[in-house]
Amino acid sequence: MPPRIISIRNKSGAPKRYGLVASPLSPDTDANGLPPHICLYKASKKIASPTGSAVFKIPDPMVAICGIADEGLKPGVRLSASDWASAQAATAGALGSRLTMRFRMGDAPTFDGAAAAMSVEGVGRWVVRAETGFEAGGSEPPFVGYGLADAGNADDVVPLVVWEAQPGAVYNVRCEQRWVVFCWTEDTIDDHEVLAVNGVGMVQSPHIDFRGTTASDVEVVHYEGDRFTVDFD
C-alpha cells in the first residue's frame, strides 16, 4: 500500500508549527492499567499563514518496538527504539502475532524471534509479553509499544505509543490508522519526543481516520479561531 499523505494548510492568521501523533488508543488496548506515553511522529518547520503548507507521509505498517528511556518516560524526553519487530494484527480468518520482549540489566531490550507465534484472537489485536528477570521502574525504565518507520529514514523507527515494560506483563495492543494534527507556536518540540498532549498553547485537529476508506490522501486546513477541516481525496 502506498504511503498515506496528510497535507496541512495554514490559514490561521499566524505562523504555526504542526505535528502528527497517533490518535487516542482503542478501548480494546489493555496495558495492565499502565498509562500510555504518546510520542510525536513528525514535526513541521514554522509554517506561514495564509499560504504556507506542510506534508506528512505515513508509511505502512506499524511495528512493535522496545527500548530504554534513558531520561525517563516524561514529556520532552526523546525516545529511540533499540529493536522492532513485525506485528501482524489478527483478522477474521487469521490469528495475530504474540511477541516476547527480552531484557537483561545492562543490555538493550530485544524481541525474541524464536519465541514469536501466531496465536492471538480478536480482530485487529496483537500481543507483547515482557519476560521476567529484570526490575521495573528506575530512572531509565525499559519500554514497549508500537511505532512507525521514519518516512525520511528507512533505517529508523519512530515511537508512537509506549508503556513502561514490567516483568511478566502482557500488553494487548490494537493500533489503528487514526491520527491527530497538533499545532503550536514554540520551536521546542521535535520528532521522537514524548508529548504533553495538553501542553500550553497547543490545539488539535479532529481525528483523521483512515479506517473504512480507500483514500490515501487527506487535506487538513487550519482556519482562524483554531477551526479545522479534514477532507479526504
C-alpha positions in Angstrom: 0.0 0.0 0.0 1.4 3.5 -0.9 2.1 5.9 2.0 -0.8 7.8 3.3 -0.3 11.5 2.9 -1.6 14.3 5.3 -1.3 17.8 3.8 -1.8 20.8 6.1 -2.7 24.3 5.0 -2.2 27.2 7.5 -4.9 29.8 7.2 -5.0 30.6 10.9 -3.7 34.1 10.6 -0.3 33.4 12.3 2.8 31.3 11.7 2.4 27.8 13.3 4.3 24.6 13.7 2.4 21.3 13.1 3.0 17.8 14.4 1.5 14.4 13.8 0.6 12.0 16.6 -1.3 8.7 16.8 -4.9 9.2 17.8 -6.2 8.2 21.2 -5.9 4.5 21.9 -8.6 1.9 21.0 -10.5 0.8 24.1 -9.5 -2.8 23.1 -5.9 -2.0 24.1 -5.0 -3.4 27.5 -1.7 -2.4 29.0 -2.2 -3.7 32.6 -3.5 -0.3 33.6 -0.3 1.5 32.8 -0.6 5.0 31.3 0.4 5.4 27.6 3.1 7.8 26.6 2.4 9.4 23.2 5.3 10.5 21.0 5.4 13.0 18.2 5.9 11.2 14.9 6.8 14.2 12.8 7.0 18.0 13.3 7.0 20.7 10.6 9.0 23.8 10.5 7.1 27.0 11.3 4.5 27.5 8.5 3.4 30.9 7.3 -0.2 32.0 7.0 -2.2 32.1 4.8 -0.2 30.4 2.0 2.0 28.0 4.0 1.7 24.3 4.0 3.2 21.1 5.3 3.1 17.5 4.2 3.4 14.3 6.4 3.9 10.9 4.8 2.8 7.8 6.8 4.3 4.5 5.6 2.9 1.1 6.4 3.0 -1.0 8.5 3.2 -0.1 12.2 5.6 -2.3 14.1 6.2 -3.5 17.7 9.0 -1.6 19.4 11.0 -1.8 22.6 13.9 0.2 24.1 15.3 2.1 27.1 14.1 5.5 28.2 17.5 6.9 29.2 15.9 10.1 30.7 12.7 8.5 32.0 9.2 8.4 30.5 8.1 12.0 30.7 7.2 14.9 28.4 10.1 16.4 26.4 12.2 13.2 26.5 13.3 11.9 23.1 12.8 8.1 22.8 14.6 5.8 20.4 13.7 2.1 19.8 16.5 -0.4 20.4 14.6 -3.1 18.5 11.5 -3.6 16.5 9.5 -6.5 15.0 6.7 -7.1 12.6 3.4 -7.4 14.5 0.6 -8.9 12.4 -2.9 -8.0 13.7 -5.5 -10.7 13.9 -8.2 -10.8 11.2 -11.5 -12.7 11.0 -9.6 -15.5 9.3 -6.1 -15.4 10.8 -4.5 -15.2 14.3 -2.4 -12.3 15.3 1.2 -12.1 16.5 2.4 -12.9 20.0 5.8 -11.4 20.6 8.2 -11.7 23.6 10.4 -8.9 24.8 13.7 -9.9 26.4 15.6 -7.6 28.7 18.6 -8.1 31.0 20.1 -5.3 33.0 23.0 -3.7 31.2 21.7 -4.8 27.7 19.1 -3.2 25.4 15.7 -4.8 25.2 15.1 -7.0 22.2 12.4 -9.2 20.7 12.9 -12.9 20.8 12.4 -14.0 17.3 12.4 -17.7 18.2 9.5 -17.2 20.7 7.3 -15.3 18.2 4.0 -17.1 17.4 0.7 -16.5 15.6 -1.8 -17.2 18.4 -3.8 -14.1 19.2 -7.5 -13.9 18.6 -9.6 -10.8 18.3 -9.7 -8.7 15.1 -7.0 -6.0 15.0 -5.2 -7.3 18.0 -1.6 -8.5 18.7 0.3 -9.1 22.0 3.7 -8.4 23.5 4.8 -10.3 26.7 7.7 -8.9 28.7 9.9 -11.7 30.1 10.7 -11.8 33.8 14.3 -11.4 35.1 14.5 -7.6 35.3 13.4 -4.9 37.7 10.6 -2.5 36.8 10.9 1.3 37.2 14.0 3.2 37.9 15.4 6.3 36.3 16.0 4.5 33.0 12.9 2.2 32.5 12.5 -0.2 29.6 9.5 0.5 27.4 7.4 -1.5 24.9 4.9 -0.2 22.4 4.5 0.4 18.7 6.0 2.8 16.2 6.3 3.6 12.5 9.2 3.7 10.1 10.6 7.2 9.6 9.3 8.4 6.2 12.7 10.1 5.7 15.0 7.4 7.0 14.1 3.8 6.4 16.6 2.6 9.0 14.9 4.4 11.8 11.6 3.7 13.6 9.8 6.5 15.5 7.9 5.5 18.6 4.2 6.4 18.5 2.8 5.0 21.8 4.8 3.3 24.5 4.3 1.9 28.0 6.8 1.1 30.7 7.8 -2.5 30.4 7.2 -4.6 33.6 8.4 -8.1 34.3 5.9 -10.7 33.1 3.4 -8.1 31.9 1.2 -8.8 28.8 0.3 -5.9 26.5 -2.7 -6.5 24.4 -2.5 -3.9 21.6 -4.8 -2.7 18.9 -3.2 0.2 16.9 -5.3 1.8 14.2 -4.7 4.2 11.4 -6.1 7.2 13.2 -4.2 10.4 13.6 -4.4 13.9 15.1 -2.6 17.1 13.9 -1.4 19.3 16.8 -0.2 22.9 16.3 1.8 25.2 18.5 3.9 28.4 18.2 7.1 27.4 20.1 10.1 25.7 18.5 10.8 23.3 21.4 9.1 20.0 20.2 10.8 17.6 17.9 10.3 14.1 16.4 10.5 11.1 18.8 9.6 13.3 21.8 7.1 12.2 24.5 4.4 14.8 24.1 2.5 16.6 26.8 -0.8 16.3 24.9 -2.4 19.0 27.0 0.5 21.3 26.7 0.0 25.1 27.0 -0.6 26.8 23.7 -1.4 23.6 21.8 -4.6 22.9 19.8 -5.5 19.9 17.7 -7.5 18.9 14.7 -10.4 16.4 14.6 -9.4 12.8 14.3 -8.1 11.7 10.9 -9.5 8.2 10.5 -8.3 6.1 7.5 -10.3 3.1 8.6 -13.1 2.2 6.3 -11.8 4.4 3.4 -9.7 3.6 0.4 -8.4 7.2 0.3 -4.7 7.6 0.9 -4.6 11.4 0.9 -6.2 13.9 3.3 -6.1 17.7 3.5 -6.3 19.4 6.9 -7.0 23.2 6.8 -6.4 25.3 9.9 -8.5 28.5 10.0 -8.6 31.4 12.3 -10.2 30.7 15.6 -8.5 27.3 15.6 -11.1 25.8 13.4 -10.0 22.7 11.4 -11.5 20.9 8.4 -10.5 17.4 7.3 -11.2 16.4 3.7 -10.2 13.0 2.2 -9.3 12.9 -1.5 
